[in-house]
Amino acid sequence: MELGIQNKVALVLASSKGLGKAVALELAKEGAKVIICGTDAEALAATEQEINVIAQNKVLAVLCNITDEAQRKNLVKQTVKAFGAIDILVTNTGGPAAGPFEQFSIDDWKNIYNNLFLSAVDIIQQVLPAMKQKNFGRILTITSVAVKQPADNLISSNAVRTSLLGLVKSLSNEVAPFGITVNNIMPGYTSTNRLKELIEKNPKVNDVKDTIPMKRFGTAEEFASAAAFLVSERASYITGQSLAVDGGWIKGH
């Protein structure tokens, strides 16, 4: 299927590794100009090189800690300087630490809120005016199935990521007349380094496979394919939605 994103400019946050990287690679395969960012210079350079094989001269790598406001502004500035206005924005973050409620201080909660929610709000505010001017835009937030069905020992993620659902639905209604869609995608248990780390800390996490109807963890490539569709021309009448890519793990409707 032709997705219609050839030469569209796509900014993918936290994309030097994991699901963000998978989405950036998938968009590059579809012909988009891709901006990747992260805090690990070595991983970022490796991902840039990998994408360059697919989309030569259509990738920009920017060192950026998305929890820092000044660095977020520089990221958008560098993107616009290199490729012009941003057509596609995929917000993403690293997962917060696992643990029970009493483990987290008020300062921890503030940092988690800044990482998971405010970083997305800030970048969206920066790119939205140009999208409205062009009467085209795709905004996709990557959250977690935990926003629909809380996961054990991930209370910080369960609580804070849920706020993005309200943002997505409300914003989608506001910007729909401008040809801009706003959606959310919820990865389930997917084979990434993040999941491996969780399993190392708590081997019982591996038992979750038995609760997934497909009896396996998902792949980053499967997730990225769904994300690419949601930011494509083909998905022009889908907005304000949250799509679970979880092998059927969520028990609700």
N, C-alpha and C positions, 0 to 999 in steps of 0.2 A: 504494500500500500504506500503510495506517495503521500508523505505527511505535509508537504508544502512549507517546509521550514528552511529550504535552501537559502543560504546567505542571511538568514535571520541572525540577530545578535543575541546570544544567550549567556546570561551571567548565572553561574551555579555556585552557590556558597558552600564552604567547607568541602571542597571537591578534590583534594589531593589524594584522598583514599576513600575506601568504603562506598556507601551508596551514592554519595555526591560524585565521586569519580566515575562510577558506573553510568550515572545519568549524563555526565559531561561527555563520556565516550560515545554513548548512544546518540546524543544530539550531533556530535561531530560526524558520525557515520551518516546521518541524515543531511549533512551539508551545512549545518549551522556554523557560524563563527562563535567560538566558545571562549569564555573567560573563566578561569579556574582560580581558586584561592585557598590558602591554608596557612598554618603556622610552621609546618615542618618543611624547611627549605629543600631538603634532600628528596622527600616524597613528592613535593610540588614539582621539582625539576624532572623527576622520573615520569610523572604523569603528563607533564607538558610534552616531553619527548615522545611518549606513547601516542598521545593525541596527534602530534605533528605528523606521524606516519600516516594517519588517516586523513587529516585535513591540514596540509602544509600551508603555513602562513595564515592560518585561520584560528590560531589559539594564542591566548595571552595568559600568562601566569603572574599573579600578584600575591606577594606575601601579605597576609592580612589576618589579624586576630579580630574576628567579627564582634567580639565583646567590647572593642574599643571604638568609640564614636569617631575619633579622628581618622583611624585606619579605615573605617567603613566609608567615610567621605572620600578618602584617597582612592579606594577601590573603584568607586563609581566614576570618579574623575579620570582615572587611568583608562577605564573601559570606554568612556565617551571619547577620550582623546584618540584611542586606537581604532575604534570601530563605529563611533557615532552613537546615536540613541539606542537604548536597550529595548529589544522586542520581547524577550523572554526572561523572566526572573524565576529562579528556583531557590527558595530559601531552605537552608539546612544548617544543622549544628551538630557538634559532637554530643553524645549522650552524657547526661549528668551522672554523678556517682550513684551507685546503688546503696541502699541502706534503709533502715527504719526511720520513722519520724523523729525520734529523739536524738538521732545522730546529727541533725542539721540545725545550725544556729541561724539566727535572723540574718546575719551577714551572708551565710550560705544561700539562704532563700533569695536574697537580693541579687546575688551573683547568678543564680540559676534563672531568675526572671529576666535579667539582662541578656543572658545567653540565649535562652529559648524563645523569648517573646519580643523584647525591645529591639534586638538586633534585626529581626524580620520587619518590625514596624518602621524602623529608621530607613532601611534600604528601600522598602516599598514607597515611602514618602519621597525619596530621592528620585526614583525612576518613573513614578506615576504621571507627573506633568507631561513628559515627552510622549508617553504612551497615549494619553488623552489627546494630545495635539495630532498624533498620527492616526487616531481612531483605530488603533490596533495594540493589543498587548496580551501577554499570557503570564499570569502569576500563579505559581504553584508552591505551596508550603509542604515540606516533608516533616511529618510528625511521627506518630507511632500508633499501632493498634491500641496502645494503652489509653488513648484518649476516649476510646469507646468501651474498652474492657480492661480495667486496671490490672497491671502485672504485679505480682508479688515482689516485694523488696525494691520497687522502683517508684516510691511515693513522690519524689520530687518531679520525675518525668510525668507521672500520672496526673499530678495536680496542675503543673504549669503549662504543659503542652495543650491542655484542654482549652485554654484561653484563645489559642489560635483558631479554634473552630468558630467561635463567635466573631472573630475578626474576618475570617474568610467569608462567612455567610453574609455579614453586614456589608462588607466592602464590595462583594460581588454584585449586590443590588445597586450600590451607588455608581459603579463604573460600567455596568452592562450597556448603557446607551452609547458608550464610547468604543464599543467593539472589543472591550477588555474582559477576559474571563479570569476568575479567581477560584482556584480549587485547592483541595488538600489531598495528599496521598499518604496512606498509613502503612508503612512496612510492618509486616509481621516478623516472626523469627526468621532472619535471613543470614546465610553463611557469610559473615564479615568478621574482621578482626575484633570488632566490638563484641559480637556474640561469643567468640572464642575466649575473650577476656572474662566475660560473665560466667562462662562454663568453668574456666580455671578457678575462679573465686568460689563458685558454687556448682559443683558437678551435677547437682539435681536439676539444674536448668536444662540439661540435655534430655531429661525425661519429658520435657514439653512436647517432644516429637509425638509422643503417644496421644496427646490431646489435639493434635492437628489432623483433620480428616485425611489429608494427603500423606500423613505419616512421614514427613520429611521437612527439613528446613528449606526455605526458598533460596533462590540464587540472586545475586545482585543484578544479573542480566535480565532476569524475569521482571524484577522491580523496575529497572530502567526502561524497559519496553513500554510498560504502562505509563510511566512518567512522560516519556516522549510523546505518546499519543495525546495526553491531556494538554500539552503545550503546543499542539500542532494546529494547523488550519482545519484539519478534519474534525477537531473537537470544538468547533466554533459555537455550538449551541449547548455546551455543557459548562455550567458555572454554578458556584456556590455548593459544590458537592465534595464529599469526602469518600475516597475510594480505598478500600482495604485490599492490600496485596499480601494475603496471609494464609493461603491454602485452606481457608474456611475456619480459621481459629476462632474468630469472634462468634459468640453464640447468639447474639441478638440479630435483629433484622437489619 
